Amino acid sequence: LPSDFADVVGNAAPSISRGSALLLPNNGSSSSGGGIGGGNNNNVDARSAERSLAIPGVVEAGWTVSDLLSITRGTKDADQKKHQLKGELMSLVNKVSDQQFSWCFRDPVNTEEVKDYLEVIDDPIDLRTMEKRIRKGDWYKNKHMLYSDMMKMVNNCKMYNGEGSTYYDYAVSLEKYLATIFPKRVTAAVAAATVEGGVGGS
């Protein structure tokens, strides 16, 4: 819903149940200041909730200030967690990209030059693609999904180039490095899911 709930609700507000998603009016200052503990932001949220209750039909539908504040705080918490995950995932990609052996994984394989690549590899992946997915913000839900793509990249390289090649050795080095930067619970879970044909399986 748009942030100005009144524009959408109008005279139809009485039909809105407490189970509906309700966005508080945005006065443009909820993200500023606040000092330690964000006291000012809490006051802004409360005022926004009170304005929302003034919309015809909102109170009649059973909404309270507490309900509206709960929605707002829940949304903020979710946004903060999403932003934190995005930063952690980008840091992992950057760490991998900085490794000397990772130069061949940084960009997509040029299939104009390597004409049979897609005949061997049906799901290409590379660090640049991962970075774009992270920046998009809704592709990777957790570190498991990023690690799964990293291992897919390792396995693609091994499969196409074959044991004994320089690129195969780069893939082995990358696999070993991934085990040092991802939590053990992540690497173990993805490995188990791969065996079972789940996440990361191919």
URPETA-V425395 format. One record per pair of residues at least 4 apart in sequence whose C-alpha atoms are under 8 Angstrom apart, sorted by the first residue. I is the first residue (numbers start at 0). J is the second residue. If there is no record, write none. Layout:
I|J + I|J
This chain:
0|4 + 0|7 + 0|20 + 0|21 + 0|22 + 1|7 + 1|22 + 2|22 + 2|23 + 2|24 + 2|25 + 3|7 + 3|22 + 3|23 + 3|24 + 3|25 + 4|8 + 4|21 + 4|22 + 4|23 + 4|24 + 4|51 + 5|9 + 5|51 + 5|54 + 8|12 + 9|54 + 9|55 + 10|55 + 10|56 + 11|15 + 11|56 + 12|54 + 12|55 + 12|56 + 12|57 + 12|60 + 13|55 + 13|56 + 13|57 + 13|59 + 13|60 + 14|56 + 14|60 + 15|19 + 15|56 + 15|57 + 15|60 + 16|60 + 16|61 + 17|60 + 17|61 + 17|62 + 21|67 + 21|70 + 22|70 + 22|71 + 23|47 + 23|48 + 23|51 + 23|67 + 23|71 + 24|47 + 24|48 + 24|50 + 24|51 + 25|29 + 25|47 + 26|47 + 28|43 + 29|40 + 29|43 + 29|44 + 30|40 + 31|40 + 32|37 + 32|39 + 32|40 + 33|37 + 33|38 + 33|39 + 33|40 + 34|38 + 34|39 + 37|41 + 38|42 + 39|43 + 40|44 + 41|45 + 42|46 + 43|47 + 44|48 + 44|68 + 44|71 + 45|49 + 45|64 + 45|68 + 46|50 + 47|51 + 48|52 + 48|64 + 48|67 + 48|68 + 49|53 + 49|64 + 50|54 + 51|57 + 52|57 + 52|58 + 52|62 + 52|63 + 52|64 + 53|57 + 53|58 + 54|58 + 55|59 + 56|60 + 57|61 + 57|62 + 58|62 + 58|63 + 62|66 + 62|67 + 63|67 + 64|68 + 65|69 + 66|70 + 67|71 + 68|72 + 69|73 + 70|74 + 71|75 + 72|76 + 73|77 + 74|78 + 75|79 + 76|80 + 77|81 + 78|82 + 79|83 + 80|84 + 81|85 + 81|136 + 82|86 + 83|87 + 84|88 + 84|141 + 85|89 + 85|133 + 85|134 + 85|136 + 86|90 + 87|91 + 88|92 + 88|133 + 88|142 + 88|145 + 89|93 + 89|130 + 89|133 + 90|94 + 91|95 + 91|180 + 92|96 + 92|126 + 92|129 + 92|130 + 93|97 + 94|98 + 95|101 + 95|173 + 95|176 + 95|177 + 96|101 + 96|102 + 96|104 + 96|105 + 96|126 + 97|101 + 98|102 + 100|169 + 100|172 + 100|173 + 101|105 + 101|169 + 101|173 + 103|166 + 104|125 + 104|126 + 104|152 + 105|125 + 105|126 + 105|127 + 106|125 + 106|126 + 106|127 + 106|128 + 107|123 + 107|124 + 107|125 + 107|126 + 107|127 + 107|128 + 108|113 + 108|116 + 108|123 + 109|113 + 110|114 + 110|115 + 110|116 + 110|117 + 115|119 + 116|120 + 116|159 + 117|121 + 117|123 + 119|158 + 119|159 + 120|155 + 120|158 + 120|159 + 123|152 + 123|155 + 124|128 + 124|129 + 124|148 + 124|151 + 124|152 + 125|129 + 125|149 + 125|152 + 126|130 + 127|131 + 128|132 + 129|133 + 129|145 + 129|148 + 130|134 + 131|135 + 132|136 + 132|137 + 132|138 + 132|139 + 133|137 + 133|138 + 133|139 + 139|144 + 139|145 + 140|144 + 141|145 + 142|146 + 142|181 + 142|185 + 143|147 + 143|185 + 143|186 + 143|188 + 143|189 + 144|148 + 144|198 + 144|199 + 145|149 + 146|150 + 146|177 + 146|181 + 146|185 + 146|186 + 146|189 + 147|151 + 147|189 + 147|198 + 147|199 + 148|152 + 148|199 + 149|153 + 150|154 + 150|174 + 150|199 + 151|155 + 151|199 + 152|156 + 153|157 + 153|170 + 153|171 + 153|173 + 153|174 + 154|158 + 154|170 + 155|159 + 156|160 + 156|161 + 156|166 + 156|167 + 156|170 + 157|161 + 157|162 + 157|166 + 157|167 + 157|170 + 160|164 + 160|166 + 160|167 + 161|167 + 162|167 + 162|168 + 163|167 + 163|168 + 164|168 + 165|169 + 166|170 + 167|171 + 168|172 + 169|173 + 170|174 + 171|175 + 172|176 + 173|177 + 174|178 + 175|179 + 176|180 + 177|181 + 178|182 + 178|183 + 178|186 + 181|185 + 181|186 + 182|186 + 183|187 + 184|188 + 185|189 + 186|190 + 187|191 + 188|192 + 189|193 + 189|198 + 189|199 + 190|194 + 190|199 + 191|195 + 192|196 + 192|197 + 192|198 + 192|199 + 192|200 + 193|197 + 193|198 + 193|199 + 193|200 + 193|201 + 194|200 + 195|200 + 196|200 + 196|201
